[in-house]
Amino acid sequence: MEQGIFNSTYQSLIESFEKDHLPERSFEDETLLAKRAAAFQVFSRKGFPSIKDEEWRFTNLNRILKQDFSLRPPSISFAKAEESIAGLDACRLVLINGVLAIEQSDVLPEGLIFLDTQAALANPSYSQLLGSIAVDDNNAMLAFNTAFFKNFYVLHVKAKKLIEKPIHLIHKFSEAGSPSIIPYRLLVIAEELSESTLIETFHSDGQASVLASYVSEVQVAQSAVLHTHLINAAAEDLNLIHHREVEQFKTSVYNNSNLALGNAAFIRNNFNCRLKGSVTETNLLGSYITNGTQHVDNHTVVDHQMPNSNSMELYKGIMMDRSHGVFNGKIFVRLDAQKTNAFQQNNNILLSDQATINSKPQLEIFADDVKCSHGSTVGQIDEQALFYLKTRGISEERARKMLIEAFVLDVHSRIPIKALQEYVLQLLQAKLDTDSLVTA
Amino acid sequence: MSKDEHLLSTLATNEYDYGFTTNIEMELAPKGLNEDTIRYISEKKNEPEWMLEWRLKAFKHFLQMSMPDWQNFPMPEIDFQGISYFAAPKKNQLKSLDEVDPELLDTFNKLGIPLEEQKLLSGVAVDAVFDSVSVATTFREKLAEQGIIFCSFGEAVQNHPELVKKYLGTVVPQTDNVFAALNAAVFSDGSFAYIPKGVRCPMELSTYFRINSQNTGQFERTLLVADEGSYVSYLEGCTAPMRDENQLHAAVVELIALDNAEIKYSTVQNWYPGDKEGKGGIYNFVTKRGICKGKNSKISWTQVETGSAITWKYPSVILKGDNSVGEFYSVALTRNKQLADTGTKMIHLGKNTRSRIISKGISAGNSHNSYRGQVSIHASAPGSRNFTQCDSLLIGDRCGAHTFPYIENRNSSSVIEHEATTSKIAEDQIFYLNQRGIDTEKAVALIVNGYASEVLNKLPMEFAVEARKLLAVSLDGSVG
């Protein structure tokens, strides 16, 4: 029995699949079209996930699907993406409403390949990988993306290349006329013994009214090191559902930070790391600062499949006003994954009586020689610390800001790029510069 | 066979001490579940009309409900028509213990529940439930002197209908879940206790459950009301014979604590767990819930779960009164092919309510042990506090430990803390004990006892001793 959401947006999507969508995709090869057809079946059967789906229990999509979203044709006129990070020396790649704005993008250094949809799909090695890393027949949103995505990008780091300059991928959403749903995806391949950094930032111009469905598949080959950063600085007109699936092979390292510091109305992150090789290292950082009626949902999975791997996960959140935070962290330790060390921590501060947090740290362990732990807390600003600062002549408002900054500094200070740290601090301070802080 | 394998196989084949059956003349209801069964039970128990109607209403709900699908184990097929819903030793209406069938007394003696002795020693007041009915309640007069009512559920329906009517189904409604609905429809007996205002119950109250007959299910119901300012400590123990087929135990326990009252409820559950192939054993699907209805009240659950093929229960507390306290202490040990999906719910509704959860899971053999808990602090509960610790210990590489905590906070002055760890027994700890001349087997037992002591210490004396023994027996021969 399916309990999904089958509303008018769903209906119009189902109708447009064969009528409008497939004819546009005639250049694609049969394997991909078959993948799309299978995914379409899943999506049409399950609909948009409702709160009766355990994975969506605390995140009600009905709230954003009240608007009628439609698939819009790729926009041709590009707004200028002004966003940049001061002091960051990086190669810029700009996506506007999911479409590559080539004239605003930089040339990449040697050892790096970045391909747009046509070129990426023309290469069978990429089109075959597409949809083979993120596999889940129960995930309706993933299936939706596979069936309907229009743009597909590949970022390929060649073997034994050390790319010192970070790549800065800008996701910008701008005015689209009517509420639109934008499915697009990215494939990142970090070949053996390579090291590289990918920074992704999300922005919007305030008039976008967009539901973005973004799927990124990431492959970290043997002994490769990959750092990724996701920073959401969008305005409230953005609703984002991001699914990232990472597969890691022997002795590889993957680090990510996922920060929701903007005003996006709705963010859902599915972040799955499958550790398919032994002796891997995975560090996942996250922060979410929400106010107004924002809803930020982080679902993470760390799946230890082979022995001797380490994983660390630290997510911190601050909820103000009537905002809602959700954290669900799963750690799996499979039968073969002996000598695993897996740690997970989620700390939250509620600054308002109308704010809500749902935290669900989850461990599923099938091997015996492991060290696993998780911790989760929900609390407030420490009254004693606040008092201490006030006795030093610091105003209450200033003191509260200091303590909140310190609370998330634990996460943000682990970002290895100085310019990025400063950018994050700016976003945080802008966020805290509201009245919501003192209501508590 | 290596030493480890040998030890592990001893662990697996460890005898279940309570697997005997008692040959006693029984009165059995015909198999099957329909309105007639319910009328039959109700008539047998000579129940008033309102009770029958309540049962029938529950049965209607039951028919509309479907089996849950969220649990962390494959749901066994349960043939509700293949179960006999009423089994009682013949010879009813006992005036005193002397009239109890000697064979039955003997059974309870074997189980270590000497009803006769209990009469003499100032120890524990026992209500013994054999299959479907309560067979004996001790110390009744002595308790009655203080106004305490402790009797079988059937007697309570007859003698104290106003209390039963007032509280029955107020904590676990008939519609709560499919097994609670089934229980409400066909429950055969159980215990009832009422502690009047300001009375501190002078002794531990205790129920002992025994499933004896084949093809029966046990559906008992416990209702415990602690009036203002009273205190009671309640113990529950269970055993069953070894049988090849699975038997269903679907009980409901309701606790009600009014202003300033305190209830301490302890369970040592040792139902037959099935053999090492996972054949037979009890399905222990129990709904237990308490409500701290009054201000400053307290409910504390302590459980030691070592038996049952599948244990599926979440003793919970609804913290409605301001400043009320809920506690949950649990040790769940699974081995062979046992499955346990257990935990608690703490629902904070009143101001400044506090809850504490300590859960210790131990998995050995091919078993799976899950902790599933919910801590929910509502907007109406400012100043509330929760602390949760759920640890898992893994013995052997074929078992699993799982935790599913749900944490929810809806106000800005409450604090929730949750921590969980999973590990095996550290080799250096065993080495240290070996060095001091303690063999590995004993070392494991020592470490496990230490690991579980935080919970075991919460048990009343008599039970703590039994629980320690139970853990030691169950763990015999397991090496980390």
Interface residues (C-beta under 8 A of the other chain):
Chain A: E54 V333 L335 Q338 N348 L350 L351 S352 D353 Q354 A355 T356 I357 N358 S359 K360 P361 Q362 L363 E364 I365 F366 A367 D368 D369 V370 K371 C372 S373 H374 G375 S376 T377 V378 G379 Q380 A440
Chain B: W70 I377 A379 P382 S392 L394 I395 G396 D397 R398 C399 G400 A401 H402 T403 F404 P405 Y406 I407 E408 N409 R410 N411 S412 S413 S414 V415 I416 E417 H418 E419 A420 T421 T422 S423 K424 G480
